[in-house]
Amino acid sequence: MAKKKQIQTNEFFDINKFPASEGMLVFGISMNLISNSQNATRCFNYVKELVKKMEYPYIGLTFLYSDNLYLYQKANAAELNKKHQKLILDHKNGFKKILDKNKWYIRDSFSFISWNQAILESKNFTNYLGQIKKLYAKDSQFQKYVKEDIKNMNRKITKLNILFILEELLIFYLVSKGEIKFSNKFLNGKEKWVLWCYPGPPLKSEIYLFKKNIFQLKNTKNVYENCYYDLKAKKLYDYNKVNLSSIKLK
């Protein structure tokens, strides 16, 4: 009998099948991508691919819009708020219109959450955010990866852009660790696993935060508690199998 090939460090593949238990997929929606690579049609196409991996029917999907996260940008807050309200409403309504043409999808399995709604679901968000800021202030490796990620986004390394990244990472981490749960009528809080999905590779600073696990949080029932799924490349990243010093993320 041939030996089963062992997965090597920094070697990642697609998901064959999702676990046979209730689960939640989370699409983090960037305001910069909401009208192009994350528009309603593209998102539905990603959903169609993910449905092929389902053996157990009780899986929901939450769209998390990063609208208020972008208030870290230097712009007129009122204008930015108006712009983002229109973007997220157009996206939600556009996706629902697509669902109306595909009647076999369960409407209640899809949820739509704004950034501040996610923050409200965390009892200790302010405390966690303060701690992650302290980590950044004293951890040179963390600083290195955050700045590298900002550069790769073609942004300037400013205090506001650093805060943007830190808050984003924190929400992702808390959701994966079960500290934040999203309302979903179909699942009603019964999900055993949660998986982040996004079109593109993960941030190095995100991988570092999960590997360091500064809050020592565990969510053992979530088989994807340290994972991320690249919708575009169709790769599941297991952060436990990442060597940050040698990985190349494209």
PLY file of the C-alpha trace (Angstrom):
ply
format ascii 1.0
element vertex 250
property float x
property float y
property float z
element edge 249
property int vertex1
property int vertex2
end_header
0.00 0.00 0.00
1.38 3.40 -1.00
2.09 5.84 1.78
-0.16 8.85 2.04
1.71 12.01 1.09
2.29 14.32 4.04
1.36 17.96 3.49
4.47 20.09 3.75
4.92 23.50 5.36
3.61 26.30 3.12
1.79 23.76 0.93
-1.95 24.42 0.56
-4.79 22.87 -1.42
-8.51 23.21 -2.04
-11.18 21.88 0.31
-12.67 18.59 -0.82
-15.75 18.56 1.41
-16.89 20.68 4.34
-17.36 18.97 7.72
-20.62 17.09 8.24
-21.86 19.54 10.85
-23.47 22.97 11.01
-21.10 25.65 9.73
-20.78 29.31 8.84
-18.89 30.78 5.91
-17.94 34.44 6.30
-17.27 36.70 3.33
-15.36 39.77 4.48
-16.39 42.46 1.99
-13.87 45.23 1.27
-15.25 48.63 0.30
-12.48 48.84 -2.30
-13.59 45.59 -3.95
-17.36 45.66 -3.41
-18.05 46.95 -6.94
-15.58 44.71 -8.79
-14.01 41.45 -7.58
-16.51 41.22 -4.70
-19.63 42.48 -6.44
-22.89 40.59 -6.00
-22.45 38.48 -9.14
-18.88 37.49 -8.28
-19.93 36.58 -4.74
-22.74 34.39 -6.03
-20.31 32.63 -8.35
-18.07 31.94 -5.34
-21.11 30.56 -3.50
-21.90 28.20 -6.38
-18.38 26.77 -6.16
-18.57 26.38 -2.39
-21.94 24.60 -2.56
-20.18 21.77 -4.42
-18.22 21.09 -1.23
-21.35 20.63 0.91
-22.46 17.18 2.05
-24.30 18.43 5.12
-27.12 20.89 4.30
-26.89 23.14 7.37
-24.36 25.75 6.30
-24.94 29.50 6.32
-23.08 32.47 4.92
-22.54 35.90 6.45
-21.46 38.94 4.46
-19.43 41.21 6.76
-19.17 44.70 5.27
-16.10 46.68 6.33
-17.91 50.02 5.94
-17.08 51.80 9.21
-13.58 50.35 9.25
-12.85 52.77 6.41
-13.53 55.74 8.66
-9.82 55.46 9.48
-9.30 57.04 6.07
-8.63 60.75 5.90
-11.86 61.81 4.25
-15.06 63.67 5.03
-16.84 61.29 7.43
-20.35 62.29 6.32
-19.57 61.79 2.63
-17.78 58.50 3.31
-20.70 57.24 5.38
-23.20 58.13 2.64
-21.05 56.49 -0.02
-20.61 53.27 1.97
-24.28 53.03 2.90
-25.16 53.06 -0.79
-22.45 50.51 -1.62
-23.49 47.96 0.98
-27.22 48.37 0.29
-26.66 48.00 -3.46
-24.54 44.90 -2.82
-27.08 43.30 -0.47
-30.04 44.05 -2.74
-28.10 42.93 -5.80
-27.29 39.60 -4.17
-30.89 39.10 -3.09
-32.08 39.73 -6.65
-29.76 36.95 -7.82
-31.20 34.67 -5.13
-34.69 35.45 -6.41
-33.65 33.90 -9.73
-32.21 30.84 -7.98
-35.11 29.64 -5.84
-33.38 26.51 -4.51
-31.12 28.57 -2.22
-32.40 29.03 1.34
-32.89 32.78 1.87
-32.49 32.67 5.66
-29.07 31.02 5.34
-27.62 34.36 4.14
-26.90 37.17 6.62
-25.68 40.71 6.05
-23.70 42.42 8.84
-22.07 45.86 9.04
-18.74 46.43 10.78
-20.20 48.09 13.87
-22.70 45.28 14.27
-19.77 42.86 14.50
-18.10 45.03 17.15
-21.32 45.08 19.21
-21.26 41.27 19.33
-17.96 41.33 21.25
-18.23 41.88 25.01
-14.56 42.84 25.37
-13.75 44.48 22.05
-12.28 47.68 23.51
-10.04 45.69 25.84
-8.90 43.38 23.05
-8.18 46.32 20.75
-6.10 48.00 23.46
-4.09 44.81 23.94
-3.42 44.32 20.24
-2.19 47.92 20.03
0.20 47.22 22.91
1.44 44.10 21.14
2.10 46.11 18.01
3.99 48.80 19.98
6.46 46.30 21.44
6.63 43.46 18.90
9.02 44.26 16.04
8.00 41.17 14.05
4.36 42.15 14.19
5.29 45.69 13.11
7.26 44.26 10.20
4.35 42.19 8.88
1.75 44.93 9.34
3.91 47.42 7.43
4.62 44.87 4.71
0.89 44.24 4.28
0.17 47.97 4.08
2.81 48.39 1.37
1.35 45.47 -0.58
-1.99 47.29 -0.53
-0.26 50.27 -2.16
-0.96 52.41 0.88
1.27 54.64 2.94
2.44 53.51 6.35
0.51 55.90 8.57
-0.96 55.62 12.06
-4.48 55.42 10.61
-3.58 52.65 8.17
-1.93 50.70 10.98
-5.07 51.05 13.12
-7.14 49.91 10.12
-5.14 46.68 9.87
-5.12 46.02 13.62
-8.89 46.36 13.95
-9.51 44.22 10.89
-7.22 41.46 12.18
-8.86 41.54 15.58
-12.38 41.01 14.21
-11.22 38.09 12.06
-9.45 36.52 15.04
-12.37 36.92 17.45
-14.86 35.44 14.97
-12.67 32.40 14.33
-12.18 31.89 18.06
-15.92 31.99 18.74
-15.82 35.28 20.66
-18.09 36.90 18.07
-21.11 35.08 16.64
-23.19 36.44 13.79
-26.97 36.27 13.73
-28.25 33.84 11.12
-31.92 32.76 11.05
-31.11 29.44 9.40
-28.38 28.33 11.81
-29.70 30.14 14.90
-26.33 29.98 16.65
-25.84 26.23 16.15
-22.79 26.47 13.90
-19.84 24.30 14.98
-17.33 25.77 12.54
-16.63 29.13 10.94
-14.43 29.79 7.91
-13.23 33.14 6.59
-13.38 33.49 2.80
-11.84 36.20 0.63
-10.60 36.48 -2.99
-6.83 36.61 -2.46
-4.20 35.33 -0.03
-4.21 36.15 3.69
-2.19 38.96 5.25
1.10 38.04 6.87
0.15 40.07 9.92
-3.04 38.01 10.21
-1.10 34.74 10.08
1.31 36.09 12.71
-1.51 37.11 15.05
-3.21 33.72 14.82
0.05 31.83 15.33
1.00 33.98 18.33
-2.53 33.79 19.78
-1.86 36.59 22.26
-5.22 36.17 24.02
-4.77 32.40 24.28
-8.28 31.82 22.94
-9.34 28.39 21.74
-12.35 27.25 19.75
-11.69 23.53 19.47
-15.08 22.75 17.93
-14.15 24.96 14.98
-11.96 22.85 12.71
-11.11 26.06 10.84
-10.21 28.18 13.89
-6.75 28.91 12.43
-7.67 28.83 8.76
-8.53 31.06 5.83
-9.94 30.25 2.38
-8.75 32.05 -0.75
-11.83 32.14 -3.00
-9.84 33.14 -6.06
-7.03 30.57 -5.86
-9.28 27.96 -4.19
-6.79 27.30 -1.40
-7.33 26.61 2.27
-4.57 28.14 4.37
-3.92 26.37 7.66
-1.88 28.86 9.69
-0.42 26.06 11.80
1.38 24.87 8.67
2.74 28.28 7.64
6.38 29.25 7.88
6.18 33.04 7.71
9.89 33.51 7.08
9.71 31.60 3.79
6.11 31.78 2.54
5.37 33.75 -0.62
1.85 35.12 -0.84
0.65 36.25 -4.26
0 1
1 2
2 3
3 4
4 5
5 6
6 7
7 8
8 9
9 10
10 11
11 12
12 13
13 14
14 15
15 16
16 17
17 18
18 19
19 20
20 21
21 22
22 23
23 24
24 25
25 26
26 27
27 28
28 29
29 30
30 31
31 32
32 33
33 34
34 35
35 36
36 37
37 38
38 39
39 40
40 41
41 42
42 43
43 44
44 45
45 46
46 47
47 48
48 49
49 50
50 51
51 52
52 53
53 54
54 55
55 56
56 57
57 58
58 59
59 60
60 61
61 62
62 63
63 64
64 65
65 66
66 67
67 68
68 69
69 70
70 71
71 72
72 73
73 74
74 75
75 76
76 77
77 78
78 79
79 80
80 81
81 82
82 83
83 84
84 85
85 86
86 87
87 88
88 89
89 90
90 91
91 92
92 93
93 94
94 95
95 96
96 97
97 98
98 99
99 100
100 101
101 102
102 103
103 104
104 105
105 106
106 107
107 108
108 109
109 110
110 111
111 112
112 113
113 114
114 115
115 116
116 117
117 118
118 119
119 120
120 121
121 122
122 123
123 124
124 125
125 126
126 127
127 128
128 129
129 130
130 131
131 132
132 133
133 134
134 135
135 136
136 137
137 138
138 139
139 140
140 141
141 142
142 143
143 144
144 145
145 146
146 147
147 148
148 149
149 150
150 151
151 152
152 153
153 154
154 155
155 156
156 157
157 158
158 159
159 160
160 161
161 162
162 163
163 164
164 165
165 166
166 167
167 168
168 169
169 170
170 171
171 172
172 173
173 174
174 175
175 176
176 177
177 178
178 179
179 180
180 181
181 182
182 183
183 184
184 185
185 186
186 187
187 188
188 189
189 190
190 191
191 192
192 193
193 194
194 195
195 196
196 197
197 198
198 199
199 200
200 201
201 202
202 203
203 204
204 205
205 206
206 207
207 208
208 209
209 210
210 211
211 212
212 213
213 214
214 215
215 216
216 217
217 218
218 219
219 220
220 221
221 222
222 223
223 224
224 225
225 226
226 227
227 228
228 229
229 230
230 231
231 232
232 233
233 234
234 235
235 236
236 237
237 238
238 239
239 240
240 241
241 242
242 243
243 244
244 245
245 246
246 247
247 248
248 249
